[in-house]
Amino acid sequence: MHGLGNDFVVLDARQTKIDLAPAHARAIADRRLGVGCDQLLIIEPAENNAADIFMRILNADGSEAEACGNGTRCVAAKMMAETGADKIKIETVAGILSAEEVEDGNIAVDMGPVGFEWRDIPLAREMDTLNLGLTAGPLSDPVGVNVGNPHAVFFVEDVAAVAMEEFGPKIETDPLFPEHVNVEAAQVLGDGTIRMRVWERGVGITRACGSGACATAVAAARRGLSGRSAIVILDGGALGIDWRDDNHIVMTGPVATAYSGVIDPSLVA
């Protein structure tokens, strides 16, 4: 499945438990030797009675992620199609996320409350998350935001000119971020629209990142560059972001299923 080209291998472990070592996840995510994806999403029985399912998220490098906005929308669409429900609650490491189908078949997900404190991101030391003072090439002075996972949002004049493949990994692994960080370069276009590109922690450059779009919209609002609602345009398309007064952030966009099948056991032997 994919959300705006941010693609996932979705595995159903509700009946039979699936244990994947990091090497197994890397093998499946390999675009030449495996299936190919940005993340693996494993659907498991919910641990919390308030949720319908639990969703585990593995990055392409085998590391585990706390949140994935586009992935949540994909799994929500799959589960709602299966059950006939128009709303679903998905448990993740970051908490329980509510999703529903809205107009034109789009899926809206409440990504939960946004974190701003330095411990929320988390950072290695106490500092103002509105101005982190970090620089790498044309990327300078990001905003720190946590949307279930950590983000550093940089505002630039021309997002297309930023070599994300060069500067993204430098920021991701900077000692300021003990758990590494997702890196966004954003250009405010006006009229409530923001153009954004992303380097995802544990993955690399992706065509879209739902939590990154949320973090970017929040960062722009905190800097006074936009309002609390915005359209964030990524390489793969646009997401609608609404940062509500209760500090929850809602992301809306399309999902698609590419194909379904069975992974040959030799791939994860």
Steps between C-alpha positions, in 0.01 A plus 500: 500500500604860471400850598618748236784265403614443859479121470452217745499123525203425728516167681205348687608339828162492674465121474863391476777692673773640273844556648732686266862564586649823357671295228162353397346847477792622289462200267130567444556874456776453242366635170710267284519178699183519707157662473615858548356762735574797724354326806349169605170518689402199709135473609475329839225449760445810709661506844268779618127421510425852373664420164393272215851388397866563575728622217875436525726710274840389371717729290680377189821466702328270751468755782163551668312830464247644740265662249422505129221724374462367146535144627226557756268623226579194287435251780187689603364479144572127485333430833195714426455326165523165678256581780267745327560755777548867419727561801779303662746535790857385438741441788866587437810540714418873503142447622152436360418679173145554372430480127192544284400509136401845376398647164633355172626189676774688682608385845539742791715406799523676835874473562456600864656786693813677376810520720719812526711459811865404451441172682205426268706512180730373667814716500831427666482819705254767606439769239227698324339267243379795293859586409736205520792688342622199300653547152590269212560667164189703406306350792512725806321555833226234495186468712481188715163321502385160621198345327539160663850502349771771484530764226732788415329742260715745302350791305674588173445732203519225236429148620581351158859624528573315826709183465305296753704188423812687617376702795214279624719225647730756666208652688337161572809375684605825668583447870224749589249223418572191714224302323585650159248721322287540188616798294265732305590787266196725451415799283197710593317584176220710645122451491532231766725282284843361591735304274700238692763234435611244755786279610346229717686355794603142423372521142642791299322718248133407457228639275283588798501493879176552688650576840752726324219694335337541842825615657560747217156658531541534876850646464375756247216603731735528798731726297205712388551402136151350453173433679407184689361335186713442192537298184843337499622404152749211495678332211214249476204735543316712758376442854257715694621584851289652778664585835201522730463722805526193728856447365399188303598496135283344228641389166281424198595340168459209258621141524543226239555124488755386243463124536470217750679167520714266704867550582711195422647359823849496345504880513499496880685172555 
